[in-house]
Amino acid sequence: MTSARTRGPVRIVGAGLLGASIGLALQEKGVEVQLADASRAAVRLAADYGAGRPAADGDAPALVVVAVPPEAVAEIVARELEAFPDALVTDVASVKSGILAELTAAGADLARYVGSHPMAGRERGGAVSARADLFLGRPWVLAPHDGVAEAHLHAIEDLALDVGARPLRMDAARHDHGVALVSHVPQLVASLLAARLVDAPDAEVGLAGQGLRDTTRIAGSNPELWVQILGANAAAVAEILTAYRADLDRVIHALHDPERVGAPRTVAEALVAGNEGVARIPGKHGQDRRFATLLVTVPDEPGELGRLLTEIGEEGVNMEDLRLEHSPGAQVGFAEIAVLPEAAHRLAAALESRGWSLSEPGRNA
Amino acid sequence: MTSARTRGPVRIVGAGLLGASIGLALQEKGVEVQLADASRAAVRLAADYGAGRPAADGDAPALVVVAVPPEAVAEIVARELEAFPDALVTDVASVKSGILAELTAAGADLARYVGSHPMAGRERGGAVSARADLFLGRPWVLAPHDGVAEAHLHAIEDLALDVGARPLRMDAARHDHGVALVSHVPQLVASLLAARLVDAPDAEVGLAGQGLRDTTRIAGSNPELWVQILGANAAAVAEILTAYRADLDRVIHALHDPERVGAPRTVAEALVAGNEGVARIPGKHGQDRRFATLLVTVPDEPGELGRLLTEIGEEGVNMEDLRLEHSPGAQVGFAEIAVLPEAAHRLAAALESRGWSLSEPGRNA
């Protein structure tokens, strides 16, 4: 157990998915966690799970994390700032500008408040879905307002690091526009797509496969929660949805007249732009555009793959990524090897001269 | 190796993802497969992979499977019907009405043609992505036109069964509307969403997580192929997209005036409809609505889960599904047990009287 950066105790208000996950992760680090929630049952469940101990009178937290539903955040943050005058208070709500405005209007002690947002979640909420590793590698956005002490920001960054997240700082307006783009608009787009299935014949819905399942997965999310999130970020969401609708109109217009030369181009442009947009999303997503890919046929015999990798090493080429394709019952597999573009041509020639058979990588269909 | 229903030899025209996967699956069954493709390299790759042998002069296939790009299908089907006057010919294109119309106009021998569509694919195409198990459990739609002999339909159904698919029959128009709903419209919706990312600041795109990745995954698909598919099914796709746009307009209107009482309701309705739509998609997708779920806390000790399942059996309750939740480092896990609603209450009481602690299942957030 590596020692914690956070100087506890930490009070977590809201024992749902995020609150309980933060508690589990901090407890693993040996930080004392005090759990509070309007629901005693929720506190008991989270405590049983190992997310902390129920809060008690006389608790003196150094840090309070408010993880309640969006509409309640500002009120609870103000309450906690008053209840614990020596504590630093943060919240984990997914929209930041409105909360700061509410706290300012309420005359809260903003010097001890830092708004933040861990970019993590699951399809299902509640402490039962909590995981100590929920935040691993995920961004944890700090949206500092003017005049917050650097020491306070460091304390929240330590909290983020303790749960395995990547802390970063972002202006609240920029953050809110960003989550509208990568989270709130996708939620509505997926919900509206899934809504098309409600009145569809069983025979048609029965044709659905993984593509539709992935595209609509987040449409299973909690409407009560999402009405609050979307209401809090309505302007940014509406702006992006309006641009989305303009593209949609062009596609529908083109489909109504498929003979027009312009039509296929219009639709094709949307599909090509989709390729480009997907390529910008961080994390593995098809091939990494920075590398060239060699496709080598590997006989399905012991040691053949090892021999290939050894010989690539002998050629002094650094392999950036390796992906294997092998079908049940096939006599051979394929090793997809990602290398720097400048090395690809030489390596291909060297491998062929060593007797390996290379092929063209397939295009996603 | 179970014996094949298909009376080969089978000629496959088009050694891409679908053609090579059919070949791999048929070869596993011991069916002779002859591979043809405009690209010699594609045939060689598929043959190396074990999908069959290159086609040769004098081949006399009993069945021809045309698996070429959509725009070429009708022409190739007509050519194959002429080249092999004793063979039954099918195609695997994802839109059926237009091909039948083209073949009719060309005066092809429709008595030996059956249009079909295996509902399977992968993000990436080409023989390199082929898998013998690509069709396992997937629907393989037959779209028979009037006057096709029942024996011919059985032959295609045998082909589908030999590759592990579920053959079913559907009117071509119904099929084309169905794939527009579950495949073609989702493709455009995902592409248009991903297109919003093209000009977005890195800092905003950097906030993306699994939700956006899933929602846009199919936006990585091949534009050249999809322009052909969407062009061939333009009317059905445009009809569904137009209804989708009407819902989208209502949401955008509501977001522009979030104070209106109607506004949250409008947005909430879209989110609730999304829940209902997702629940209709076959395959595991959150909880199965037919069952009630009990959430039992299980101490993280050897034998505890086994004891729970034994005691459920002792209560004479049949467990429809079991899902486990356990966080790294947690002292307990949770067993989510799906049972018939009528049994849920009695089982909950029995388990609590046996000393188990039950909780409320979390709602997807």
Interface residues (C-beta under 8 A of the other chain):
Chain A: G16 L17 S21 L24 Q27 E28 A41 L45 D48 Y49 G50 M119 A120 G121 R122 E123 R124 G125 G126 A127 V128 S129 A130 R131 A132 D133 R138 P139 V141 M170 R174 H175 H177 G178 V179 L181 V182 S183 V185 P186 Q187 L188 V189 A190 S191 L192 L193 A194 A195 R196 L197 V198 A200 P201 A203 E204 V205 G206 L207 A208 G209 G211 L212 R213 D214 T215 T216 R217 I218 A219 G220 S221 N222 P223 E224 L225 W226 V227 L230 G231 A234 A235 V237 A238 I240 L241 T242 A243 Y244 R245 D247 L248 D249 V251 I252 L255 H256 P258 A263 P264 V267 A268 A270 L271 V272 A273 G274 N275 E276 G277 V278 A279 R280 I281 P282 G283 H285 G286 L295 T297 E325 S327 P328 G329 A330 Q331 V332 F334 S357 S359 E360 P361 G362 R363 N364 A365
Chain B: G16 L17 S21 L24 Q27 E28 A41 L45 D48 Y49 G50 M119 A120 G121 R122 E123 R124 G125 G126 A127 V128 S129 A130 R131 A132 D133 R138 P139 V141 M170 R174 H175 H177 G178 V179 L181 V182 S183 V185 P186 Q187 L188 V189 A190 S191 L192 L193 A194 A195 R196 L197 V198 A200 P201 A203 E204 V205 G206 L207 A208 G209 G211 L212 R213 D214 T215 T216 R217 I218 A219 G220 S221 N222 P223 E224 L225 W226 V227 L230 G231 A234 A235 V237 A238 I240 L241 T242 A243 Y244 R245 D247 L248 D249 V251 I252 L255 H256 P258 A263 P264 V267 A268 A270 L271 V272 A273 G274 N275 E276 G277 V278 A279 R280 I281 P282 G283 H285 G286 L295 T297 E325 S327 P328 G329 A330 Q331 V332 F334 E336 S357 S359 E360 P361 G362 R363 N364 A365
